[in-house]
Amino acid sequence: MFASEISGELKETIEAVTPRFEENLKRAFQNEGLRRENLAEKKDRLHPLDDVLFSVGDNIIELKDLKLTKTPDYRISSLSADFAMLTLHVTINLGDLKIEGDYEANNKTLQYFLPIVHTGKVRITFENVTATGRIGMFIKEDSFVVEHYDLVYTPRDVAVLVLYKEENSDVRVENEIARQKVEDTIALTFWPELKDTVTRLLHRQLQTVIVEESVNDLFGESDVELRNHAHQLILKANRLVDSLLCTAKSKIVSGSVRMVEAPELNVIFKGRHPSQEQGLLEARGGYVQDLSTLSRCNNVSFYEDEKDVIIYGSLHLREFKYGYENYKGRQANASVGGSIRGMIYRNKIFVKLSLSKSQEHCVTQLEAVQFRSVNDIEVLVSGLGSLSWLAKNIKTWMIGNLRNEVLLILENKIRNAFDYAIQITDCAALLID
């Protein structure tokens, strides 16, 4: 055992209060969901997602005005509370998640010979989505709060439907494909943001009801011991993550990867209404910095069972700049050029570690490094001149490129630095008092 032992009295108290706590929490959670559904205005049920920009060979595809058309109806299939590990284990059914928006498809090579663009509506349905995993709890004053969500979202099927009109015709055409895995569909491009969106909505509903339970009323005279035990779990988890983080950042600095090269940005766009003449924007010299500002956001969660120790929580980049040293754009008779500077003010990176207890040396593995959210993004473009109306579009393209390509590059850089830190650190020793 890496976690501190708890007394027999606290164990008895946990066994006594857990069934009532679980039942009350499930009932209150479902009632809160009904309350929110009844009070929400129709506009509040739409949840916008960022536009998507990605390339498939020479094809440039944009997904625009994407939105989750309805707040999920969360239904708890199972919920168990592990107070000794300050963890909720849950299986939640979200029903169908429906995303609607517009698409635009271009071919960069074809533009030189046949300047055409294909546009229409897109509708993606994630059927019968379930969320399974653990949720970390902390004690704040006299309440439990939920913080870290180690959940796996799994749809039964993913259906992608496109609707468009044939040229010079009012006939609407519908085409649909269905796959079992998100990775096999276009939905992969916004799946991380969608998961973050539904997790935030889940958090709002769950947090509203869990804070109503008094820790002191539940545990009585065992309250102090539970708080001390929870504090020890936090210290162990933070100590390990902070040590690995320090070594990883040293690796980043010594390996000269504080600044990371970003892929080129290529976009074909329509002229400003009423013009339909197409234009082209190409950006080079892309960069992202500063990976050396990687830091822990808050306390991380500690969970231990008979086989493994799981530690998970959130990091962020205190300074997150993303831009291009130069770009060139042309449309009709206008040619412009300059630089693009971006700043991401809020971001969150989910990190998960596991220590296997089934082997003598407690092998440590990095299970996940995932950007969960990137928000509050500012983009400044110089040199637009007569194409100044493109500023808003460029911000959209920058965010789309960031989500679909740049974040994956950053995740790999962070993963490599943590893997190095794990190799030269005795992780098990850091969990022993």
C-alpha positions in Angstrom: 0.0 0.0 0.0 1.3 3.5 -0.9 -1.7 5.2 0.6 -1.7 5.7 4.4 -3.8 3.2 6.4 -7.0 4.4 7.9 -8.4 3.3 11.2 -11.0 0.7 11.7 -13.4 3.3 13.1 -13.1 5.4 9.9 -13.6 2.2 7.8 -16.8 1.4 9.7 -18.0 5.0 9.2 -17.3 4.8 5.5 -19.2 1.5 5.2 -22.1 3.0 7.0 -22.5 6.3 5.1 -21.6 5.2 1.6 -24.9 3.6 0.5 -27.0 6.6 1.6 -24.5 9.1 0.0 -24.6 7.2 -3.3 -28.4 7.0 -3.3 -28.8 10.6 -2.4 -26.3 11.8 -5.0 -27.9 9.8 -7.8 -31.4 11.0 -7.0 -30.2 14.7 -6.6 -28.2 14.5 -9.9 -31.2 13.3 -11.9 -33.5 15.9 -10.3 -31.0 18.6 -11.1 -30.9 17.5 -14.7 -34.7 17.8 -15.0 -34.6 21.2 -13.3 -32.0 22.5 -15.8 -34.0 21.1 -18.7 -37.2 22.8 -17.6 -35.5 26.2 -17.0 -33.2 26.3 -20.0 -34.2 28.6 -22.9 -34.0 27.0 -26.3 -30.9 29.1 -27.2 -29.1 27.9 -24.0 -29.4 24.3 -25.2 -27.1 25.1 -28.2 -23.4 24.7 -27.4 -21.1 26.1 -30.1 -17.8 24.5 -31.0 -14.8 26.1 -32.8 -14.5 25.9 -36.5 -12.3 23.1 -37.9 -9.7 23.4 -40.6 -7.8 20.3 -41.8 -6.2 18.9 -44.9 -6.5 15.5 -46.6 -3.8 15.3 -49.2 -4.4 18.4 -51.4 -8.0 18.8 -50.1 -8.7 21.6 -47.6 -11.8 21.1 -45.6 -13.5 23.5 -43.2 -16.3 22.8 -40.8 -18.1 26.0 -39.8 -20.7 27.1 -37.3 -20.6 23.8 -35.5 -22.9 23.4 -32.5 -24.0 20.7 -30.1 -27.8 21.0 -30.7 -28.9 19.8 -27.2 -27.5 19.6 -23.7 -27.0 15.8 -23.0 -29.6 14.1 -20.8 -27.2 12.5 -18.4 -28.4 9.2 -17.0 -26.4 7.4 -14.3 -26.2 3.7 -15.0 -23.9 3.1 -12.0 -22.2 5.2 -9.3 -20.0 4.1 -6.4 -18.2 6.3 -4.0 -14.7 5.3 -2.6 -14.2 7.7 0.2 -10.8 6.1 1.2 -9.5 7.2 -2.3 -11.7 10.3 -2.6 -13.0 8.9 -5.9 -16.4 8.4 -7.7 -16.6 5.5 -10.1 -19.3 6.1 -12.7 -21.0 4.9 -15.8 -23.2 7.6 -17.4 -25.4 7.4 -20.5 -25.6 10.6 -22.5 -27.9 9.4 -25.2 -27.3 10.7 -28.7 -25.0 13.7 -29.3 -25.9 15.7 -32.4 -23.6 18.2 -34.1 -24.7 20.4 -36.9 -22.9 22.9 -39.1 -21.6 23.8 -42.5 -18.8 22.4 -44.6 -16.6 23.8 -47.4 -14.2 21.6 -49.4 -11.5 22.8 -51.8 -8.7 21.2 -53.7 -5.5 23.3 -53.7 -4.1 21.8 -56.9 -7.4 21.9 -58.7 -7.8 25.6 -58.0 -5.1 26.4 -60.5 -7.1 24.8 -63.3 -10.7 24.7 -62.2 -11.5 27.1 -59.3 -14.5 25.4 -57.7 -15.7 24.9 -54.1 -18.1 22.4 -52.6 -20.3 23.6 -49.8 -23.3 22.2 -47.8 -24.6 21.2 -44.4 -23.1 18.5 -42.2 -24.8 16.6 -39.4 -22.8 14.2 -37.2 -24.6 12.0 -34.7 -22.8 10.1 -32.0 -25.3 7.4 -31.1 -25.9 6.1 -27.5 -22.7 7.7 -26.0 -21.6 6.3 -22.6 -19.0 7.8 -20.2 -17.1 5.4 -17.9 -14.3 6.0 -15.5 -13.4 7.8 -12.3 -13.9 11.3 -11.0 -11.6 12.8 -8.4 -13.0 14.4 -5.2 -11.5 16.9 -2.8 -12.7 18.3 0.5 -13.3 22.0 0.5 -14.5 23.5 3.8 -17.5 21.3 4.7 -18.3 20.0 1.2 -17.0 17.5 -1.4 -16.0 19.0 -4.7 -15.3 17.2 -7.9 -12.3 18.2 -10.0 -10.6 15.7 -12.3 -12.5 13.6 -14.8 -10.8 10.4 -16.0 -13.6 9.3 -18.3 -13.7 7.4 -21.5 -16.5 8.4 -23.9 -17.7 5.7 -26.2 -20.4 6.0 -28.9 -22.1 2.9 -30.3 -21.9 4.4 -33.8 -21.0 7.6 -35.5 -23.1 8.7 -38.5 -22.0 11.6 -40.8 -24.6 13.1 -43.0 -24.0 15.8 -45.7 -26.7 17.8 -47.4 -26.1 19.9 -50.5 -27.8 21.1 -53.6 -26.7 20.2 -57.1 -25.6 23.2 -59.2 -28.4 24.9 -61.1 -30.9 22.7 -59.3 -33.2 22.8 -56.2 -32.8 19.1 -55.6 -31.2 18.4 -52.2 -28.8 15.6 -52.1 -28.1 13.6 -48.9 -25.2 11.2 -48.4 -24.4 9.4 -45.2 -21.7 7.1 -43.9 -21.7 5.3 -40.5 -18.7 3.9 -38.6 -18.2 2.4 -35.2 -15.1 4.3 -34.3 -14.8 8.1 -34.1 -11.2 7.8 -35.4 -12.6 6.5 -38.7 -14.8 9.7 -39.3 -14.4 13.4 -39.8 -15.7 13.7 -36.3 -12.2 13.0 -35.0 -11.3 16.7 -35.8 -13.6 18.1 -33.1 -14.0 15.1 -30.8 -11.6 16.4 -28.1 -13.5 19.7 -27.9 -16.8 18.0 -27.8 -15.7 15.7 -25.0 -14.5 18.8 -23.1 -17.9 20.5 -23.7 -20.0 17.6 -22.4 -17.6 17.1 -19.4 -18.0 20.8 -18.4 -21.8 20.4 -18.6 -21.6 17.2 -16.6 -19.4 19.0 -14.0 -21.9 21.8 -13.6 -24.7 19.4 -12.9 -22.7 17.1 -10.6 -21.0 19.9 -8.7 -24.3 21.7 -8.0 -25.6 18.7 -6.0 -22.5 17.1 -4.4 -21.6 20.3 -2.5 -25.0 20.1 -0.7 -23.7 17.1 1.4 -22.0 18.1 4.6 -18.8 16.3 5.3 -19.1 16.8 9.0 -22.7 15.5 9.1 -21.7 12.4 7.1 -18.6 11.4 9.1 -19.1 13.0 12.5 -16.2 12.3 14.8 -14.2 10.6 11.9 -14.3 13.9 10.0 -10.8 15.0 11.1 -9.2 11.6 10.2 -10.8 11.7 6.7 -9.5 15.2 6.1 -6.0 14.2 7.2 -6.1 11.1 5.1 -7.2 13.2 2.0 -4.4 15.7 2.7 -1.8 12.9 2.7 -3.1 11.6 -0.7 -2.8 15.1 -2.2 0.8 15.4 -0.9 1.9 12.1 -2.4 0.3 12.8 -5.7 1.6 16.4 -6.0 5.1 15.3 -4.9 5.4 12.8 -7.7 3.9 15.0 -10.4 6.0 18.0 -9.4 9.2 16.0 -9.4 8.5 14.6 -12.9 7.4 18.0 -14.1 10.6 19.6 -12.9 12.7 17.0 -14.7 10.5 17.2 -17.9 10.9 21.0 -18.1 14.7 20.6 -17.7 14.6 18.2 -20.6 12.6 20.7 -22.7 15.0 23.5 -22.0 18.2 21.4 -22.6 16.7 19.9 -25.7 15.8 23.3 -27.2 12.2 22.5 -27.6 10.8 25.5 -25.7 9.7 26.7 -29.2 8.1 24.2 -31.4 7.7 24.5 -35.2 4.1 24.6 -36.3 2.8 23.2 -39.6 2.1 25.6 -42.6 -1.3 27.1 -42.8 -2.9 27.0 -46.3 -6.5 28.2 -46.9 -8.6 28.9 -49.9 -11.4 31.4 -49.3 -14.2 33.2 -51.0 -14.2 36.9 -51.7 -16.2 39.3 -49.6 -19.9 39.4 -50.5 -21.1 40.0 -53.2 -17.7 39.0 -54.8 -17.3 35.2 -55.3 -13.8 35.3 -56.6 -11.6 33.0 -54.6 -8.4 33.9 -52.8 -5.5 32.0 -51.2 -3.7 32.5 -47.9 -0.4 30.8 -47.2 1.4 31.2 -43.8 5.0 30.0 -43.1 7.4 30.1 -40.2 4.9 28.8 -37.7 5.9 28.5 -34.1 4.5 27.7 -30.6 6.1 28.7 -27.3 6.8 28.3 -24.4 6.8 24.7 -23.4 9.1 25.5 -20.4 6.2 27.3 -18.8 4.4 24.0 -18.2 2.9 24.0 -14.7 0.5 22.2 -12.4 -2.9 23.9 -12.3 -4.1 22.5 -8.9 -3.9 19.5 -6.7 -3.9 16.2 -8.5 -5.8 13.0 -7.7 -4.5 9.8 -6.2 -6.2 6.4 -6.6 -4.9 3.0 -5.5 -6.4 -0.5 -5.8 -4.9 -4.0 -5.5 -3.0 -3.8 -8.9 -2.2 -0.1 -9.6 -1.7 3.4 -8.4 -3.3 6.0 -10.7 -2.4 9.6 -10.4 -4.2 12.1 -12.7 -4.7 15.9 -12.9 -4.3 19.0 -14.9 -1.3 21.0 -16.2 -1.3 24.2 -18.3 1.1 26.4 -20.2 1.4 29.7 -18.3 2.6 31.3 -21.5 1.1 29.9 -24.7 2.0 31.8 -27.9 1.2 30.6 -31.4 1.8 32.4 -34.7 3.5 32.7 -38.1 6.4 34.9 -38.9 5.1 35.6 -42.4 2.0 35.0 -44.5 1.0 35.9 -48.0 -2.6 36.4 -49.2 -4.1 37.2 -52.5 -7.6 37.7 -53.8 -8.7 39.4 -57.0 -6.1 42.3 -57.6 -5.1 42.5 -53.9 -1.9 41.0 -52.6 -1.0 41.3 -48.9 1.6 40.0 -46.4 2.7 40.3 -42.8 2.8 38.3 -39.6 0.2 36.5 -37.4 0.5 36.6 -33.6 -1.7 34.6 -31.3 -2.0 34.2 -27.5 -3.9 31.5 -25.7 -4.9 32.7 -22.3 -6.6 29.6 -20.9 -5.6 26.0 -21.5 -5.7 22.7 -19.6 -3.8 19.5 -20.2 -4.9 16.3 -18.7 -2.1 14.0 -17.5 -2.4 10.5 -16.1 0.2 8.2 -14.7 0.0 4.6 -13.5 2.3 2.6 -11.3 1.9 -1.2 -11.6 2.1 -3.0 -8.3 2.1 -6.4 -10.0 5.9 -6.2 -10.7 8.7 -5.9 -8.2 9.9 -2.5 -9.3 6.5 -0.8 -9.7 6.8 0.1 -13.4 5.5 3.6 -14.1 3.8 4.5 -17.3 2.5 7.7 -18.7 -1.1 6.8 -19.7 -2.3 10.1 -21.2 -1.3 13.6 -22.2 -4.3 15.4 -23.7 -5.2 19.0 -24.2 -8.7 19.2 -22.7 -9.3 22.9 -23.4 -7.9 25.9 -25.2 -9.9 29.1 -24.7 -9.7 32.9 -24.6 -7.6 33.1 -27.8 -6.4 36.5 -29.2 -5.1 36.7 -32.8 -3.4 39.9 -34.2 -2.7 40.1 -38.0 -0.4 42.7 -39.5 -0.4 43.9 -43.1 -3.9 43.0 -44.2 -4.5 46.3 -45.9 -7.5 46.1 -48.3 -8.2 42.6 -47.1 -8.7 43.7 -43.5 -12.1 41.9 -43.5 -10.1 38.7 -43.4 -9.0 39.2 -39.8 -11.9 37.3 -38.3 -11.5 34.5 -40.7 -7.8 34.2 -40.0 -8.5 33.9 -36.3 -10.9 31.0 -37.1 -8.4 29.3 -39.3 -5.7 29.7 -36.7 -7.9 28.1 -34.0 -8.9 25.3 -36.4 -5.3 24.5 -37.3 -4.3 24.7 -33.6 -6.9 22.2 -32.6 -6.4 19.8 -35.4 -2.7 19.8 -35.9 -0.7 21.9 -33.5 -2.0 20.5 -30.2 -1.1 16.9 -31.3 2.5 18.1 -31.9 2.6 19.7 -28.4 1.2 16.6 -26.8 4.0 14.5 -28.3 6.7 16.9 -27.1 5.3 16.9 -23.6 4.9 13.1 -23.6 8.5 12.7 -24.7 9.7 14.9 -21.9 7.6 13.1 -19.3 8.7 9.7 -20.6 12.3 10.8 -20.1 11.5 12.0 -16.5 9.9 8.7 -15.7 12.9 6.7 -16.9 15.3 8.5 -14.5 13.0 8.9 -11.5 12.2 6.4 -8.8 8.5 7.1 -8.8 7.6 4.6 -6.2 10.0 6.1 -3.7 8.3 9.5 -4.0 5.0 7.9 -2.9 6.5 6.5 0.3 6.5 8.7 3.4 
